[in-house]
């Protein structure tokens, strides 16, 4: 029996969405309980993104971040073609 990626595509998509959702829900717990903990030991990815975007800089996105975002999306688009 051969399993191909086209058959698994819906399952992979649902798993990725649910994993991302679960990871982003951890933000409340780490912020409210420990504020990142001693030495950032309990910081999660969503907490790191929040700290990077809203507490370390005065603006929401720097031009460097916009260029990185554009570059990564353009690479994804080129690879999907």
C-alpha positions, 0 to 999 in steps of 0.5 A, spaced: 500 500 500 502 506 497 501 513 501 502 519 497 502 526 499 496 528 495 492 523 500 495 526 506 494 534 504 488 535 508 490 531 514 497 535 514 493 542 513 489 540 519 494 538 523 498 544 522 493 549 523 491 546 530 498 545 532 499 553 530 493 554 534 495 551 540 502 554 540 499 561 540 494 559 546 500 558 550 501 566 550 497 567 556 499 562 560 507 564 560 505 572 560 500 571 566 504 566 570 511 568 569 512 574 564 517 569 561 520 566 567 527 567 570 532 568 564 526 567 559 526 560 561 519 559 560 518 564 553 514 561 548 514 562 540 508 567 541 511 570 547 518 571 543 514 574 537 510 579 541 516 581 545 520 582 538 514 586 535 511 590 540 516 591 546 523 592 543 521 597 538 517 603 537 514 601 531 510 595 529 515 593 523 521 595 521 523 596 513 528 590 514 522 585 517 518 587 511 523 585 506 524 579 510 517 577 510 517 579 502 523 575 501 520 569 504 513 569 501 516 570 494 521 564 495 515 560 497 511 562 491 517 560 487 517 554 490 510 552 489 510 554 481 
